[in-house]
Amino acid sequence: MIRVAVVGVNNIGKIHCQYYAHHPDTILVAVCDLMEDRMREACQTYGVKGYTQLEALLDKEDIDMVCVATGGEEKGSHHYAPVMTAIAAGKDVLVEKPISNRIKEARAMVRAAAAEGVRFGCNLNHRFTPAAAKGKELIERNLLGAPLFLNMRLTIDNKADFTEWFHMRALHPHSIDVMRYLFGDIKRVQSFMTKAPGRHTWSTASVNMEFANGAVGHLTGSYDMSMLHPIEWCEAAGSEGRFVIDNVYESICFYPHKSSETTVMRNPIFGGLQGFNDTFGRRIGRFIQQIKENAAPDDIEGSGMEALAAQEVIEAAIRSHQSGSIAVEVPNYAGAAQ
């Protein structure tokens, strides 16, 4: 059994706790939160020990894996300290996205995990769906042919307006990771952003991309859309065919260029997801499975390295918008995409 501690037990942390408490291969041993009331509520709900300091938890409890579900500015500024503490203690770590809203801290976490030889994953749950897996399979079977273009749209309603870059850094680790999962490394970006009336954050963005494999891509993202409609759409095309993934996991349609036949696979027929929160279970379950299999740190799917690579694209897009540059180079993370 894998013994787990969860750091940060607010809304997302509670979802993690539920899965570790009920997964057949894990034991939720302890929780940690700087806010005592949250910590005590989680202790009572799950019948586990609670701490306000991770160092004390790791000193007193036998832990195999630490889940960091803290938040902070742009949903990521509180990740660095607990992740580094857990890595230094030699524990496998799964961190919420974004890996960090501060790119230097994200780089430092990835370097530390590599140096310590621990497994380091990120909750990039949008890639862990049957639809995304089927799209990846179509690409690997060369049914799309030579990659040509990839279009992505991720739009939700989020009225929070904390910083100028809140929308980009908090939301688009998901969209960019899915794009990299399907087509690999991104070399260059060019971005344009706008603010909805009365907003401080650049709440809607358009990002053009050039992939290392020669394909081109586009991302449209927004915090200004209704949640009553599908939030995510992805279209990948090559010289032999294209596919469309609708609303994260609901369906995938494959359109071969040389045939009028269309292959349609719909949830739950090929996935069985009952709702969006099930994507958390699939991602968490895969990390647990890889720990059980004693996977090498470099083989972790949805790794900290991949989360960093997505964050580098976000930072390049921000620089493009700030400078008005036609194209901004993205640091090379060749081999990070699985």
Secondary structure as the mmCIF struct_conf table of DSSP 4:
data_model
#
loop_
_struct_conf.conf_type_id
_struct_conf.id
_struct_conf.beg_label_comp_id
_struct_conf.beg_label_asym_id
_struct_conf.beg_label_seq_id
_struct_conf.end_label_comp_id
_struct_conf.end_label_asym_id
_struct_conf.end_label_seq_id
STRN STRN1 ILE A 2 VAL A 7
BEND BEND1 ASN A 10 ASN A 10
HELX_RH_AL_P HELX_RH_AL_P1 ASN A 11 HIS A 22
TURN_TY1_P TURN_TY1_P1 PRO A 24 ASP A 25
STRN STRN2 THR A 26 CYS A 32
BEND BEND2 LEU A 34 MET A 35
HELX_RH_AL_P HELX_RH_AL_P2 GLU A 36 TYR A 46
TURN_TY1_P TURN_TY1_P2 GLY A 47 GLY A 47
STRN STRN3 LYS A 49 TYR A 51
BEND BEND3 THR A 52 THR A 52
HELX_RH_AL_P HELX_RH_AL_P3 LEU A 54 LYS A 60
BEND BEND4 GLU A 61 GLU A 61
BEND BEND5 ASP A 64 ASP A 64
STRN STRN4 MET A 65 VAL A 68
HELX_RH_3T_P HELX_RH_3T_P1 GLU A 73 LYS A 75
TURN_TY1_P TURN_TY1_P3 GLY A 76 HIS A 78
BEND BEND6 HIS A 79 HIS A 79
HELX_RH_AL_P HELX_RH_AL_P4 TYR A 80 ALA A 88
TURN_TY1_P TURN_TY1_P4 ALA A 89 GLY A 90
STRN STRN5 ASP A 92 VAL A 95
HELX_LH_PP_P HELX_LH_PP_P1 GLU A 96 GLU A 96
BEND BEND7 LYS A 97 ILE A 99
BEND BEND8 ASN A 101 ARG A 102
HELX_RH_AL_P HELX_RH_AL_P5 ILE A 103 GLU A 116
TURN_TY1_P TURN_TY1_P5 GLY A 117 GLY A 117
STRN STRN6 PHE A 120 CYS A 122
HELX_RH_3T_P HELX_RH_3T_P2 ASN A 125 ARG A 127
BEND BEND9 PHE A 128 THR A 129
HELX_RH_AL_P HELX_RH_AL_P6 PRO A 130 GLU A 140
TURN_TY1_P TURN_TY1_P6 ARG A 141 ASN A 142
BEND BEND10 LEU A 143 LEU A 144
BEND BEND11 ALA A 146 ALA A 146
STRN STRN7 PRO A 147 THR A 155
STRN STRN8 ASP A 157 ASP A 157
BEND BEND12 THR A 163 THR A 163
TURN_TY1_P TURN_TY1_P7 GLU A 164 TRP A 165
HELX_RH_AL_P HELX_RH_AL_P7 PHE A 166 PHE A 183
STRN STRN9 ILE A 186 THR A 194
TURN_TY1_P TURN_TY1_P8 PRO A 197 GLY A 198
BEND BEND13 HIS A 200 THR A 201
STRN STRN10 THR A 204 PHE A 211
TURN_TY1_P TURN_TY1_P9 ALA A 212 ASN A 213
BEND BEND14 GLY A 214 GLY A 214
STRN STRN11 VAL A 216 SER A 222
BEND BEND15 TYR A 223 TYR A 223
STRN STRN12 ASP A 224 ASP A 224
BEND BEND16 MET A 225 MET A 225
TURN_TY1_P TURN_TY1_P10 MET A 227 LEU A 228
BEND BEND17 HIS A 229 HIS A 229
STRN STRN13 GLU A 232 GLY A 238
BEND BEND18 SER A 239 GLU A 240
STRN STRN14 GLY A 241 ASP A 246
TURN_TY1_P TURN_TY1_P11 ASN A 247 GLU A 250
STRN STRN15 SER A 251 PRO A 256
TURN_TY1_P TURN_TY1_P12 HIS A 257 LYS A 258
BEND BEND19 SER A 260 SER A 260
STRN STRN16 THR A 263 ARG A 266
TURN_TY1_P TURN_TY1_P13 ASN A 267 PHE A 270
BEND BEND20 GLY A 271 GLY A 271
BEND BEND21 GLY A 275 GLY A 275
TURN_TY1_P TURN_TY1_P14 PHE A 276 ASN A 277
HELX_RH_AL_P HELX_RH_AL_P8 ASP A 278 LYS A 292
TURN_TY1_P TURN_TY1_P15 GLU A 293 ASN A 294
HELX_RH_3T_P HELX_RH_3T_P3 PRO A 297 ASP A 299
TURN_TY1_P TURN_TY1_P16 GLU A 301 GLY A 302
STRN STRN17 SER A 303 SER A 303
HELX_RH_AL_P HELX_RH_AL_P9 GLY A 304 SER A 323
TURN_TY1_P TURN_TY1_P17 GLY A 324 GLY A 324
BEND BEND22 ILE A 326 ILE A 326
STRN STRN18 VAL A 328 GLU A 329
TURN_TY1_P TURN_TY1_P18 ALA A 334 GLY A 335
#
